[in-house]
Amino acid sequence: QNLTHPTTTVQLQHPEYYRERVEPFLSSWKIGEAKPTPTHLFCSHLYEKGWLKRVYTQNIDSLHYCGELTKESGAVVECHGSLRDKTVVLYGDPLPRCFEKCLAEDFGPSSDDVDCVLVFGSSLQVAPFCAVPNLAPAGATRVLVNCALSHCLTNSWSKAPLHATDDDYHGMYGSGGGTTMSSMKLAGRRVTLRPLWSDRKRWRNAQVLIESDSDEFVSRYYEVVAAAAKEASHLRHDALRQPSPRTSRQADQEAGAAADMAADEEVESQGQADNSEGEWESEAALERRYMACVECSSIEEHAAFCERAA
């Protein structure tokens, strides 16, 4: 379906530009033709596993809503609005209230459960979104995946003064916007707008920078997981072929069989036959061990997979 849209700040302040450039774009794009990419599905997979708490996205296509990542889950924050809901944030518009609310929940003083921040396909040039990765706790791992990493290492605030006097970010949307502010207050504390991917102290060297298309990276990630699953399958097969260690009772039985063998060859052969079959490891135990090899048990293991996939 074609999209309609509400009145925005840009529409009021620059009506001619909006009428000639913005309105035709919004009216001609049929969002029903857009489908989730591997990266969207990857985020949904992490959420279903219970490892992903929130998705903060600058995209306005609502494609992150797939699988269990539903609008009702509250796990997706569309920082720049949504075409589907006709709430697109343009230059000068305020960000949705849920942006600040969710940041306070996820990165505020009372939150200590963030151990990994993944950044996919953003050069982090737009404020205040560019400050979100800098809210990661000191002990967390930060992973950046982008086609051109050099685009992510500086932005319009890299050489701006460190401190600001204005805590209101609503007029900051854009790449600099003429402001001299380089820090702002988010999640109850001041955070810099500058990229910190070269900072080797704050995150204790727990940063992974990967120059790649996001979808290609995700595909390589699953290739690594598939290889691990194949290796675990070989281990499972080998374990099934080998009997478990003999018990003391079995040892006594073998000793008795050996004594009988000395007296009677027929008993000897029978004794050998009786003890030729070992006790196999249970199918359920093997299945548990197999699944432990195949599936990561923590986000730290996912970070390790990310490094291997890179």
Backbone torsions as a table, in degrees:
resi	resn	phi	psi	omega
1	GLN	NA	149.3	175.3
2	ASN	-75.8	152.2	-172.3
3	LEU	-102.5	142.7	168.5
4	THR	-108.7	171.8	-172.6
5	HIS	-153.4	152.1	-178.9
6	PRO	-81.9	171.8	176.1
7	THR	-67.9	134.6	-179.6
8	THR	-122.5	170.3	178.9
9	THR	-61.1	-41.6	179.7
10	VAL	-62.7	-39.9	-179.6
11	GLN	-62.6	-36.7	-178.9
12	LEU	-77.6	-39.8	-174.8
13	GLN	-86.2	-28.1	-178.4
14	HIS	-134.0	65.8	-173.6
15	PRO	-61.1	-37.2	-178.5
16	GLU	-67.5	-45.3	178.9
17	TYR	-63.1	-41.7	-179.1
18	TYR	-63.5	-42.2	-177.2
19	ARG	-68.5	-36.6	-175.0
20	GLU	-89.0	-28.4	-173.0
21	ARG	-115.8	-49.6	-172.7
22	VAL	-78.2	-48.6	-175.1
23	GLU	-60.4	-44.8	177.7
24	PRO	-60.2	-38.2	179.5
25	PHE	-64.6	-48.3	-178.3
26	LEU	-65.9	-34.1	-176.3
27	SER	-79.2	-23.5	-175.3
28	SER	-94.9	-18.1	-175.6
29	TRP	-79.8	120.6	177.8
30	LYS	-95.4	101.2	-172.0
31	ILE	-68.9	-19.6	179.6
32	GLY	-64.6	-18.5	-180.0
33	GLU	-81.9	-14.3	-178.0
34	ALA	-81.6	138.4	-179.5
35	LYS	-125.2	150.9	177.6
36	PRO	-59.8	143.2	178.9
37	THR	-93.8	173.0	175.7
38	PRO	-54.9	-33.8	179.4
39	THR	-67.7	-40.5	175.5
40	HIS	-60.6	-44.9	-178.6
41	LEU	-66.5	-34.1	178.0
42	PHE	-63.0	-44.7	177.6
43	CYS	-61.3	-40.7	177.7
44	SER	-63.3	-40.1	178.5
45	HIS	-61.3	-46.0	179.5
46	LEU	-62.7	-37.9	179.7
47	TYR	-66.7	-42.7	179.5
48	GLU	-64.1	-30.3	177.1
49	LYS	-76.0	-13.7	-177.8
50	GLY	88.0	13.4	-177.4
51	TRP	-100.3	-14.1	-178.5
52	LEU	-110.1	123.7	-179.9
53	LYS	-92.2	-39.5	-173.1
54	ARG	-152.0	148.3	170.4
55	VAL	-116.3	118.7	172.3
56	TYR	-103.2	118.5	-176.5
57	THR	-126.5	143.9	172.8
58	GLN	-89.5	-12.4	-178.1
59	ASN	-69.8	150.6	-177.4
60	ILE	-115.7	16.5	-175.4
61	ASP	-96.3	-5.4	178.7
62	SER	61.6	20.2	-178.2
63	LEU	-74.0	-11.7	176.8
64	HIS	-71.6	-14.0	177.2
65	TYR	-80.6	88.9	177.4
66	CYS	-148.9	151.7	-176.4
67	GLY	63.0	-133.0	179.5
68	GLU	-83.8	-5.3	175.3
69	LEU	-80.2	77.8	-178.6
70	THR	-98.4	167.4	177.5
71	LYS	-63.4	-35.1	-178.8
72	GLU	-68.7	-24.0	-178.3
73	SER	-67.3	-25.0	-178.0
74	GLY	72.4	10.8	-175.9
75	ALA	-87.9	-11.5	-178.8
76	VAL	-110.5	124.6	176.9
77	VAL	-110.9	110.0	178.9
78	GLU	-87.6	89.4	-170.0
79	CYS	-62.2	-29.7	-179.4
80	HIS	-110.1	23.9	175.5
81	GLY	83.8	-170.0	-174.3
82	SER	-143.2	135.3	174.1
83	LEU	-66.3	-38.1	-178.7
84	ARG	-61.3	-39.9	-177.6
85	ASP	-93.2	0.5	-179.9
86	LYS	57.8	46.0	-179.1
87	THR	-127.1	33.3	-175.9
88	VAL	-62.2	131.9	178.4
89	VAL	-92.1	118.5	177.0
90	LEU	-109.6	177.5	-176.5
91	TYR	-56.4	128.2	179.3
92	GLY	92.4	-14.4	179.3
93	ASP	-78.9	148.4	174.6
94	PRO	-71.8	151.3	176.0
95	LEU	-78.3	158.3	178.6
96	PRO	-57.9	147.4	-179.1
97	ARG	-62.3	-30.0	-178.0
98	CYS	-65.2	-22.0	179.5
99	PHE	-60.4	-54.4	-178.9
100	GLU	-68.3	-37.7	-179.1
101	LYS	-62.6	-46.9	-177.9
102	CYS	-70.5	-35.0	176.0
103	LEU	-61.0	-41.3	179.0
104	ALA	-63.9	-38.5	178.8
105	GLU	-69.0	-40.4	-173.3
106	ASP	-86.1	-32.6	-173.8
107	PHE	-125.5	7.6	-178.8
108	GLY	-71.4	176.4	-177.5
109	PRO	-57.9	-30.1	-177.3
110	SER	-88.9	-0.6	-178.8
111	SER	-102.3	129.8	179.6
112	ASP	-139.6	20.4	-174.5
113	ASP	-106.6	10.4	177.9
114	VAL	-87.7	114.7	-179.8
115	ASP	-116.9	-3.0	178.5
116	CYS	-157.2	135.0	175.7
117	VAL	-122.5	120.9	179.2
118	LEU	-105.3	130.1	178.5
119	VAL	-119.5	117.2	-177.8
120	PHE	-115.0	124.1	166.5
121	GLY	63.7	31.0	176.3
122	SER	-128.1	134.4	176.2
123	SER	-86.9	-3.4	174.2
124	LEU	57.6	52.2	-179.2
125	GLN	-104.1	-6.3	-173.1
126	VAL	-113.1	129.7	177.3
127	ALA	-95.8	147.9	5.5
128	PRO	-90.2	3.4	-175.2
129	PHE	-58.8	-34.6	-175.9
130	CYS	-63.1	-15.9	-179.4
131	ALA	-86.2	-14.9	-174.5
132	VAL	-57.5	-48.5	179.1
133	PRO	-60.7	-24.9	-179.6
134	ASN	-75.7	-6.1	176.2
135	LEU	-84.1	-7.7	-178.6
136	ALA	-58.9	135.9	178.6
137	PRO	-60.8	159.0	-175.6
138	ALA	-59.6	-32.8	-177.2
139	GLY	-88.4	1.1	-176.8
140	ALA	-82.7	160.8	173.4
141	THR	-97.8	134.8	177.3
142	ARG	-113.9	127.7	-179.9
143	VAL	-119.8	125.2	178.8
144	LEU	-117.7	123.8	177.2
145	VAL	-120.8	117.2	-179.0
146	ASN	-152.8	148.8	-178.7
147	CYS	-61.8	-34.6	-179.5
148	ALA	-132.3	99.1	-177.6
149	LEU	-63.2	-30.6	-178.8
150	SER	-60.5	-27.3	179.5
151	HIS	-71.6	-15.7	-174.6
152	CYS	-99.7	-6.6	-171.7
153	LEU	-90.6	-14.8	175.0
154	THR	-139.8	157.5	172.8
155	ASN	-150.6	-170.9	-173.9
156	SER	-65.5	-15.9	-177.5
157	TRP	-103.4	5.8	-176.6
158	SER	-62.2	-32.5	-178.5
159	LYS	-113.2	10.8	179.3
160	ALA	-78.5	162.3	177.3
161	PRO	-56.6	148.7	-175.2
162	LEU	-68.7	-37.0	-171.2
163	HIS	-110.7	147.8	179.2
164	ALA	-124.3	160.4	178.3
165	THR	-108.6	-11.6	-176.1
166	ASP	-109.0	118.5	-178.4
167	ASP	-89.7	-2.9	-177.3
168	ASP	-85.0	118.1	-176.3
169	TYR	-96.7	-1.1	-170.3
170	HIS	-63.7	-25.6	179.2
171	GLY	-95.9	11.9	-172.5
172	MET	-97.0	-7.1	-177.1
173	TYR	-56.4	121.9	-177.1
174	GLY	133.1	173.2	-178.8
175	SER	-89.7	77.2	179.2
176	GLY	101.4	-57.5	175.7
177	GLY	63.3	19.3	178.9
178	GLY	82.2	-2.0	-178.4
179	THR	-80.7	151.9	175.9
180	THR	-100.2	2.3	179.3
181	MET	-70.0	137.4	175.2
182	SER	-125.0	5.3	175.3
183	SER	-147.4	160.4	-178.6
184	MET	-157.0	171.4	-179.3
185	LYS	-98.5	119.4	176.7
186	LEU	-136.8	144.4	178.6
187	ALA	53.6	34.4	175.4
188	GLY	80.7	9.4	178.7
189	ARG	-149.6	163.7	-179.3
190	ARG	-82.4	136.4	-178.0
191	VAL	-137.6	143.6	-178.7
192	THR	-79.4	149.7	175.3
193	LEU	-89.0	-8.8	-178.1
194	ARG	-74.5	147.6	173.8
195	PRO	-67.0	139.0	-179.0
196	LEU	-121.9	29.7	-176.7
197	TRP	-73.8	-11.2	175.8
198	SER	-97.0	-0.3	-178.9
199	ASP	-77.4	110.8	-177.2
200	ARG	-96.0	0.4	-177.2
201	LYS	-103.9	-45.1	-172.2
202	ARG	-61.6	-39.1	-179.2
203	TRP	-108.3	22.5	171.9
204	ARG	51.1	43.1	179.0
205	ASN	64.9	10.6	-178.9
206	ALA	-89.4	60.0	178.0
207	GLN	-129.3	134.3	179.2
208	VAL	-122.0	117.9	179.6
209	LEU	-110.7	123.7	-173.5
210	ILE	-126.7	118.1	178.6
211	GLU	-88.6	102.2	-174.8
212	SER	-169.2	154.0	166.7
213	ASP	-64.4	138.8	-175.5
214	SER	-59.6	-45.7	-179.3
215	ASP	-64.9	-37.5	177.7
216	GLU	-66.6	-39.0	177.4
217	PHE	-62.6	-45.3	-179.6
218	VAL	-61.4	-40.4	178.4
219	SER	-61.9	-42.6	177.9
220	ARG	-65.8	-36.4	178.1
221	TYR	-58.3	-48.0	-178.8
222	TYR	-69.3	-27.4	174.0
223	GLU	-64.1	-40.0	177.2
224	VAL	-64.3	-43.9	178.7
225	VAL	-62.4	-41.5	179.4
226	ALA	-63.7	-39.2	178.1
227	ALA	-64.0	-39.5	177.8
228	ALA	-65.0	-38.6	178.0
229	ALA	-64.7	-40.3	178.7
230	LYS	-63.9	-42.6	178.5
231	GLU	-63.4	-41.6	178.3
232	ALA	-64.6	-35.1	178.4
233	SER	-63.8	-39.5	177.0
234	HIS	-64.1	-40.5	178.2
235	LEU	-62.2	-40.3	179.5
236	ARG	-63.0	-43.7	-179.3
237	HIS	-63.9	-42.5	179.6
238	ASP	-65.0	-38.3	-179.8
239	ALA	-66.3	-36.2	178.7
240	LEU	-66.1	-29.1	-177.7
241	ARG	-78.2	-19.5	-175.1
242	GLN	-108.7	132.2	178.0
243	PRO	-70.8	157.6	176.6
244	SER	-76.2	163.4	-179.4
245	PRO	-56.9	145.7	-179.6
246	ARG	-68.5	144.6	176.1
247	THR	-85.9	167.8	179.2
248	SER	-63.2	-33.2	178.9
249	ARG	-65.2	-40.8	177.6
250	GLN	-63.8	-37.6	178.6
251	ALA	-63.2	-41.1	178.3
252	ASP	-63.5	-40.4	179.4
253	GLN	-62.8	-40.0	179.4
254	GLU	-66.8	-37.5	178.4
255	ALA	-64.0	-41.8	178.1
256	GLY	-64.9	-39.7	179.0
257	ALA	-63.8	-36.4	179.1
258	ALA	-64.2	-38.9	178.2
259	ALA	-64.9	-41.9	178.2
260	ASP	-63.1	-37.9	-178.2
261	MET	-62.0	-34.8	179.5
262	ALA	-64.8	-30.0	-178.0
263	ALA	-91.8	-29.4	-173.6
264	ASP	-147.5	118.5	-178.5
265	GLU	-64.0	-33.7	-179.6
266	GLU	-66.2	-39.5	176.6
267	VAL	-67.2	-33.7	178.8
268	GLU	-59.3	-49.3	-178.4
269	SER	-65.7	-37.6	179.1
270	GLN	-66.0	-39.0	178.7
271	GLY	-63.4	-38.1	177.1
272	GLN	-64.5	-39.9	-179.7
273	ALA	-66.3	-40.9	-177.9
274	ASP	-62.9	-29.5	-175.3
275	ASN	-106.5	14.3	-178.8
276	SER	-80.3	-17.7	-178.9
277	GLU	-102.7	119.5	177.2
278	GLY	-86.3	170.5	178.0
279	GLU	-87.6	120.9	-175.4
280	TRP	-84.0	149.9	175.3
281	GLU	-65.3	138.9	-174.7
282	SER	-61.7	148.4	179.8
283	GLU	-60.6	-39.1	-178.9
284	ALA	-64.7	-41.2	179.5
285	ALA	-64.5	-40.8	178.5
286	LEU	-64.4	-39.3	-179.3
287	GLU	-64.1	-40.4	178.6
288	ARG	-64.6	-43.4	-179.8
289	ARG	-66.5	-37.7	178.6
290	TYR	-62.8	-47.4	-178.3
291	MET	-66.8	-32.8	177.8
292	ALA	-64.3	-33.0	177.9
293	CYS	-74.5	-36.4	-173.5
294	VAL	-78.9	-45.4	-172.9
295	GLU	-98.9	135.6	177.2
296	CYS	-69.4	141.6	-179.1
297	SER	-98.2	-5.9	-178.3
298	SER	-155.5	163.9	179.3
299	ILE	-68.9	-24.7	176.8
300	GLU	-62.0	-39.5	178.4
301	GLU	-67.5	-33.3	175.1
302	HIS	-63.8	-39.7	178.2
303	ALA	-63.2	-37.6	177.5
304	ALA	-64.7	-41.0	176.9
305	PHE	-61.7	-38.9	178.9
306	CYS	-59.9	-43.3	180.0
307	GLU	-64.0	-40.5	179.2
308	ARG	-68.0	-38.1	-178.9
309	ALA	-69.7	-26.5	-178.7
310	ALA	-68.7	NA	NA
